[in-house]
Amino acid sequence: MIVRDFNEIIRNDRDRVVSDAEWSSVRMLLADDGMGFSFHITRLGAGSEHTFEYKNHFESVYCMQGTGSITDLATGETHQIRPGVIYALNDHDRHILRAEDELVMACVFNPPVTGQEVHRADGSYALETR
């Protein structure tokens, strides 16, 4: 059984916290936990805009706090994000995520991330090959 406390991670386990000026992600479960997925709590700063395309990963995201929108760059379709909304990037969808207020999101990645990934220029993560 794996039991972790979000507050303990942000205080004591900096290896599981990834961030830049506009977002932070606390990696609650990672590839080395052996679950077949990774689980993150991610905060996006109010007014921020992010272009992502996870070419090597599937991601589903559940909004716990805040408001914003997601635009599918293939179709131009925009969906509102608010608490209770989930979206799943089931086709490696290139998208723009906008945070009107600070967004707090629960994210699941498959395959799981290792915790060391950084977004590449195209908004994706490289596929871990170890």
RODO-2510 file (C-alpha; in nm, 4 decimals, decimal comma):
residues 130
     n   res          X          Y          Z
     1     m     0,0000     0,0000     0,0000
     2     i     0,1265     0,3464    -0,0890
     3     v     0,0165     0,6355     0,1326
     4     r     0,1438     0,9892     0,0747
     5     d     0,0463     1,3263     0,2140
     6     f     0,0394     1,6180    -0,0324
     7     n     0,1469     1,8628     0,2382
     8     e     0,4427     1,6453     0,3399
     9     i     0,5558     1,6183    -0,0213
    10     i     0,5573     1,9942    -0,0756
    11     r     0,7501     2,0454     0,2494
    12     n     0,9995     1,7599     0,2339
    13     d     1,0231     1,5899    -0,1066
    14     r     1,1328     1,8494    -0,3610
    15     d     1,2127     1,5731    -0,6110
    16     r     0,8369     1,5235    -0,6522
    17     v     0,7594     1,8935    -0,7121
    18     v     0,8119     2,0352    -1,0613
    19     s     0,7377     2,3994    -1,1404
    20     d     0,8058     2,7120    -1,3362
    21     a     0,6825     3,0693    -1,2982
    22     e     0,3243     2,9907    -1,4072
    23     w     0,2553     2,6372    -1,2843
    24     s     0,3558     2,3742    -1,0308
    25     s     0,2921     2,0024    -1,0208
    26     v     0,3156     1,7769    -0,7169
    27     r     0,3827     1,4231    -0,8383
    28     m     0,1951     1,2028    -0,5914
    29     l     0,2551     0,8779    -0,7844
    30     l     0,5349     0,8214    -1,0367
    31     a     0,6538     0,5445    -1,2673
    32     d     0,8738     0,3882    -0,9996
    33     d     0,5648     0,3325    -0,7823
    34     g     0,4653     0,0582    -1,0288
    35     m     0,0995     0,1532    -1,0681
    36     g     0,1014     0,1855    -1,4485
    37     f     0,0041     0,5546    -1,4289
    38     s     0,1221     0,8688    -1,2541
    39     f    -0,0963     1,1030    -1,0495
    40     h    -0,0279     1,4734    -1,0006
    41     i    -0,1896     1,7761    -0,8390
    42     t    -0,1159     2,0689    -1,0672
    43     r    -0,1714     2,4404    -1,0093
    44     l    -0,1814     2,6855    -1,2999
    45     g    -0,1422     3,0545    -1,2233
    46     a    -0,4318     3,2945    -1,2836
    47     g    -0,4073     3,4528    -1,6280
    48     s    -0,1591     3,1955    -1,7573
    49     e    -0,1808     3,0211    -2,0934
    50     h    -0,0108     2,6929    -2,1853
    51     t     0,0213     2,5031    -2,5126
    52     f     0,0708     2,1294    -2,4669
    53     e     0,0731     1,8194    -2,6844
    54     y     0,1537     1,4973    -2,5037
    55     k     0,2675     1,2947    -2,8066
    56     n     0,3840     1,0021    -2,5937
    57     h     0,1327     1,0083    -2,3077
    58     f    -0,2396     1,0036    -2,2493
    59     e    -0,3632     1,2442    -1,9836
    60     s    -0,6912     1,2971    -1,8048
    61     v    -0,7480     1,6067    -1,5925
    62     y    -1,0145     1,6790    -1,3308
    63     c    -1,0679     2,0398    -1,2204
    64     m    -1,0915     2,0786    -0,8443
    65     q    -1,0705     2,4598    -0,8203
    66     g    -1,0771     2,7660    -1,0459
    67     t    -1,2004     2,8477    -1,3942
    68     g    -1,0474     2,8489    -1,7373
    69     s    -1,0774     2,6934    -2,0802
    70     i    -0,9196     2,4359    -2,3066
    71     t    -0,8998     2,4763    -2,6840
    72     d    -0,8447     2,1798    -2,9150
    73     l    -0,6023     2,3162    -3,1747
    74     a    -0,7093     2,0595    -3,4369
    75     t    -1,0748     2,1670    -3,4316
    76     g    -1,0668     2,5138    -3,2749
    77     e    -1,3316     2,3976    -3,0277
    78     t    -1,3089     2,5576    -2,6813
    79     h    -1,4524     2,4073    -2,3626
    80     q    -1,4969     2,5790    -2,0282
    81     i    -1,3090     2,4389    -1,7295
    82     r    -1,4563     2,4696    -1,3792
    83     p    -1,4746     2,2483    -1,0699
    84     g    -1,6277     1,9130    -1,1567
    85     v    -1,5152     1,9119    -1,5234
    86     i    -1,2861     1,6388    -1,6544
    87     y    -1,1137     1,6269    -1,9905
    88     a    -0,9195     1,3395    -2,1421
    89     l    -0,6553     1,3829    -2,4099
    90     n    -0,7347     1,0513    -2,5733
    91     d    -0,5844     1,1383    -2,9125
    92     h    -0,2632     1,3122    -2,7966
    93     d    -0,4556     1,6330    -2,8606
    94     r    -0,2530     1,9531    -2,9100
    95     h    -0,4300     2,2105    -2,6963
    96     i    -0,4165     2,5452    -2,5221
    97     l    -0,5088     2,5533    -2,1548
    98     r    -0,5990     2,8939    -2,0131
    99     a    -0,6424     2,9706    -1,6438
   100     e    -0,8782     3,2600    -1,5696
   101     d    -0,8384     3,2045    -1,1935
   102     e    -0,5789     2,9806    -1,0364
   103     l    -0,6658     2,6294    -1,1511
   104     v    -0,6068     2,3287    -0,9278
   105     m    -0,6227     2,0063    -1,1262
   106     a    -0,5836     1,6355    -1,0532
   107     c    -0,3957     1,4765    -1,3451
   108     v    -0,3331     1,1157    -1,4467
   109     f    -0,0680     1,0207    -1,7057
   110     n    -0,0291     0,6929    -1,8914
   111     p     0,2406     0,5825    -1,9344
   112     p     0,3462     0,7211    -1,5994
   113     v     0,6021     0,9980    -1,5818
   114     t     0,9230     0,9589    -1,3823
   115     g     0,9065     1,3042    -1,2236
   116     q     1,2135     1,4344    -1,4062
   117     e     1,0391     1,5340    -1,7311
   118     v     1,0325     1,8918    -1,8521
   119     h     0,8101     2,0264    -2,1253
   120     r     0,9903     2,0363    -2,4582
   121     a     0,9481     2,3297    -2,6984
   122     d     0,6465     2,1575    -2,8610
   123     g     0,4686     2,1178    -2,5245
   124     s     0,5285     1,7429    -2,4930
   125     y     0,7270     1,5160    -2,2647
   126     a     0,9830     1,2773    -2,4104
   127     l     0,9004     0,9106    -2,3660
   128     e     1,1099     0,7584    -2,0879
   129     t     1,3084     0,4666    -2,2280
   130     r     1,4596     0,3088    -1,9173
***
